[in-house]
């Protein structure tokens, strides 16, 4: 892994999200001493896409002049080895369109060579058995991949199934809309990530610490949203609060995990408490029945006065005594006898 390579990949603009992910994983597999030559199976696994889709995006990167592919052949078995990828930031990089074949001189015009001055080639004759060192054509296709040497409609000139051979063409509206939505989400997340760096005291346009660079840091921040359920505003708030105890910016997003987990726990407790209070309030409202009328209250207290059960002196108010007397439910003598005044 090379931080210079991944930083260069992140700075590339105008690429589709999946194409940029492919470029980033290629740079992530770059070794400063040996170069970049991951297998397609490994790249497809890293990018979570099929090999045919991977080849499409690599072709787009090569067409954009961001990399160049050099197929490699085992000199003994004549089998295909993992392709060598020369990335655009490497010293002496030259786009594929400007690289001539040393044997036959094709694409020489890209370097300013006069095509008319080049020797004529008889295309009816069989190509030499020895392959071109750069592009490996001239080798029996069976020795390379095991496929028939004649191109087939399914695979064409490639060793990978062509994803566009499906005769049932789906409408483009939904895929295009999904891709536009994905691009919009990426733009929103870039804005949020820049605000997060600013809240932590880091400048997005400056050289960031190593653990804040590249796709892994962004993926770690996404976990705070997806796994902990924190909103972007809440994350920015917690990040600003964390600077009160630690003025220096954190080395990486992992240093903020403890703060984010505590904030998520407090939010969960607050939500649970609010739900409990709302439930208790609904229960209390449900328990309250209709208020008794004055006649019902007067009859209830009159029964207490006329009975021989214990009657506290402050149980019946003066107003209630007036209600009972007005309705003839009790007599003044009975009230005095019961000690009600």
C-alpha positions, -999 to +999 in steps of 0.1 A: +000+000+000+012+035-008-003+066+007+010+087-022-009+064-046-042+064-027-039+102-023-035+106-060-065+084-066-087+104-043-078+137-060-090+125-094-122+142-104-149+135-130-150+098-125-181+077-117-182+064-081-175+028-090-147+037-114-131+058-087-134+028-063-116+006-088-089+032-092-085+035-054-082-002-049-056-004-077-036+023-060-041+005-027-024-026-042+005-005-056+040-013-042+066+015-046+093-011-052+075-037-074+046-019-090+009-028-093-002-062-106-032-076-086-052-104-101-086-096-115-102-120-091-086-100-062-097-067-076-132-078-083-134-091-047-121-058-032-145-037-053-174-061-048-182-062-085-181-088-112-150-093-134-168-081-165-178-049-148-143-045-134-129-047-170-153-020-182-142+004-155-105-004-160-111+003-197-126+037-188-096+045-166-072+036-194-092+057-219-090+086-195-052+083-194-050+074-157-034+040-162-019+017-187-022-021-188+007-044-198-004-080-201+022-106-190+028-141-202+046-169-184+076-177-207+074-214-198+037-223-197+026-195-220-002-188-196-016-154-187-001-138-156-017-110-136-017-078-157+008-051-147-009-017-142+012+014-147-005+042-129-006+079-139+015+092-111+044+069-117+075+085-132+077+082-169+041+072-173+028+073-209-009+068-219-017+036-238-025+056-270+011+069-271+029+035-267+040+019-300+046-018-305+083-023-308+079-050-334+052-037-358+052+000-349+015+004-346+002+036-329+034+053-340+014+083-352+007+091-316+045+098-311+048+118-343+061+090-366+051+093-402+027+065-409+036+066-447+073+062-439+067+031-418+073-002-437+042-018-451+029-048-434+012-077-452-018-084-431-025-116-451+006-133-438+007-150-405+021-130-376+054-142-361+052-168-333+071-145-309+047-121-292+051-083-291+068-076-257+043-049-248+009-062-260+016-100-263-003-105-296+010-132-318+006-159-292-018-188-298-050-179-278-053-215-266-018-213-249-029-181-231-065-188-220-077-221-231-103-205-254-106-212-291-082-190-311-111-177-332-132-149-316-166-160-304-197-138-302-199-143-265-164-133-255-151-114-285-114-106-281-116-108-243-111-137-220-140-124-199-177-126-207-190-095-223-217-081-200-235-064-229-245-096-247-279-097-229-305-093-257-331-082-232-324-045-229-338-030-197-350+006-197-322+030-188-343+053-166-338+034-134-301+027-136-293+062-147-315+075-118-297+053-093-263+064-106-273+100-103-286+094-068-253+077-059-233+107-072-255+131-053-249+111-021-212+111-027-212+149-032-232+153+001-208+130+019-178+149+006-193+181+020-200+165+053-165+150+055-150+184+049-172+199+077-161+171+100-124+178+093-130+215+100-148+208+133-117+187+143-093+215+135-081+199+102-080+217+069-096+197+041-074+213+014-041+207+034-020+176+037-040+154+061-026+129+086-021+094+072-051+079+090-075+106+076-065+100+040-081+078+015-112+056+013-107+037+046-112+069+067-144+078+049-157+042+053-150+044+090-169+076+094-199+060+075-200+033+103-210+060+128-241+067+107-249+031+096-240+012+128-245+037+156-274+055+140-259+090+145-270+118+121-244+139+104-253+169+125-249+149+157-215+136+145-204+172+139-217+182+174-198+154+191-167+161+172-167+197+183-174+187+219-144+163+219-121+192+212-128+206+246-109+179+263-084+172+235-075+204+217-051+187+192-068+170+162-071+132+165-047+111+146-076+092+128-113+084+130-107+055+154-097+080+181-133+094+180-150+060+183-154+063+221-170+097+219-194+085+192-204+054+210-211+074+242-232+099+223-252+070+206-258+055+241-270+088+255-293+093+226-307+058+229-314+063+266-330+097+260-353+082+233-362+053+257-370+077+285-391+099+263-411+069+251-416+057+287-429+091+297-452+093+268-466+059+275-472+067+312-489+100+302-512+081+278-520+056+305-529+084+330-551+101+305-568+068+298-575+061+335-593+094+340-631+089+336-659+114+335-662+138+365-691+130+389-720+155+390-729+175+421-759+153+428-737+122+427-712+139+451-739+150+475-755+115+475-720+099+481-712+121+511-748+120+525-744+082+527-713+086+547-730+110+571-761+089+576-741+057+582-724+048+615-690+044+599-660+065+609-662+100+594-631+123+595-641+159+605-623+175+575-637+150+550-668+171+541-664+208+532-689+236+540-699+238+504-707+200+503-728+205+535-748+231+517-754+208+487-766+180+509-790+202+530-804+219+498-813+185+484-827+172+517-803+143+519-793+151+555-806+171+584-787+198+605-791+176+636-774+147+618-745+168+607-740+181+643-743+146+656-716+134+632-694+164+641-696+180+606-695+218+608 
